[in-house]
């Protein structure tokens, strides 16, 4: 159903139909399930675009890699990650694509330094 817009220019009202388009998918969503021995295991992440931000009800200006879902009981759930968390950096490496996070998640450092953005607030966490 198209939204209807009523405009009154003269005595006689005019009704027009508008066709709304979805927000653009400027970069491929490229959703991936992160697996392995890391704090992100069990999280599904994707590249943020205006369309994905709109679907998640996030600001359209959001950029980066976002957690779209968390598997119940997974390491990602146990360490406290939530859907809509934007992953900013891991061990000092900026995370700009889901493939970057997937590659870093395959490493097995003794300490994970993670920076996320949650509801507009930056959070730094450390995991062993």
C-alpha positions in Angstrom: 0.0 0.0 0.0 1.4 3.4 -1.0 1.1 6.3 1.5 -1.4 8.9 0.5 -0.7 12.6 0.7 -3.5 15.1 0.7 -2.8 18.6 -0.5 -5.2 21.5 -0.4 -4.1 24.2 -2.9 -7.6 25.4 -3.7 -11.0 24.8 -2.5 -10.9 21.3 -4.0 -8.4 18.9 -2.2 -5.9 16.9 -4.3 -4.8 13.4 -3.3 -1.5 12.1 -4.5 0.2 8.8 -4.0 3.9 8.6 -3.0 6.1 5.6 -3.6 8.7 5.3 -0.8 12.0 3.6 -1.6 14.1 1.5 0.8 17.3 3.0 2.1 20.3 2.2 -0.2 22.5 -0.8 0.4 25.7 1.2 -0.3 28.0 -1.6 0.8 27.2 -5.4 0.6 25.7 -6.6 3.9 28.0 -9.7 3.9 26.5 -11.2 7.1 28.7 -13.9 8.6 28.5 -16.2 11.6 31.7 -15.8 13.6 33.0 -19.2 14.9 36.0 -20.5 16.7 37.7 -19.8 20.1 37.1 -16.1 20.4 34.7 -13.8 22.2 32.7 -13.2 19.0 31.9 -16.9 18.5 28.1 -17.2 18.0 27.6 -13.7 16.7 26.2 -12.9 13.3 27.8 -9.7 12.0 27.3 -7.6 8.9 28.5 -4.5 7.2 26.4 -1.5 8.1 24.6 0.4 5.3 21.7 2.8 5.5 19.3 -0.1 4.7 20.7 -2.4 7.4 20.7 0.5 9.9 17.1 1.2 9.0 16.1 -2.5 9.5 17.8 -2.5 12.9 16.3 0.9 13.8 19.7 2.5 14.2 20.8 5.9 13.0 21.3 6.0 9.2 24.7 7.5 9.8 26.0 4.4 11.6 29.0 2.8 10.0 31.2 -0.2 10.5 30.4 -3.8 11.4 27.3 -4.5 13.5 26.2 -7.5 15.4 22.8 -8.5 13.9 22.1 -11.5 16.2 23.6 -13.6 19.0 23.2 -17.3 19.3 21.9 -18.2 22.7 24.5 -19.7 25.1 27.4 -18.8 22.7 30.6 -17.2 23.9 29.4 -13.9 22.4 26.3 -14.1 24.5 28.2 -15.0 27.7 30.6 -12.0 27.4 27.7 -9.7 27.0 27.6 -8.7 23.3 24.2 -7.6 22.1 22.5 -7.1 18.7 23.2 -3.6 17.4 26.6 -3.4 19.0 29.0 -1.9 16.4 32.5 -3.4 16.6 35.0 -0.5 16.2 38.4 -2.2 16.8 39.9 -5.5 18.0 43.4 -5.6 19.4 44.1 -2.1 17.9 42.9 -3.0 14.4 40.0 -1.0 13.1 37.1 -3.2 12.0 35.7 -1.8 8.7 34.3 -5.0 7.2 32.8 -8.3 8.4 35.7 -10.1 6.6 38.2 -8.1 8.7 36.5 -9.3 11.9 36.3 -12.9 10.7 40.1 -12.9 9.9 41.0 -11.4 13.2 38.7 -13.8 15.1 40.8 -16.7 13.7 43.8 -15.5 15.7 44.2 -16.8 19.2 45.9 -14.1 21.3 46.1 -14.4 25.1 44.2 -11.1 25.5 41.4 -9.7 23.4 41.0 -5.9 23.4 37.7 -5.0 22.0 36.1 -1.5 21.4 32.4 -1.3 20.6 29.8 1.3 20.2 26.5 0.7 22.0 23.7 3.2 21.8 26.1 6.0 20.9 28.5 5.2 23.7 32.0 3.8 23.2 32.9 0.8 25.4 36.3 -0.9 25.8 36.4 -4.5 27.0 39.2 -6.9 27.7 38.8 -10.7 27.5 41.2 -13.6 28.2 
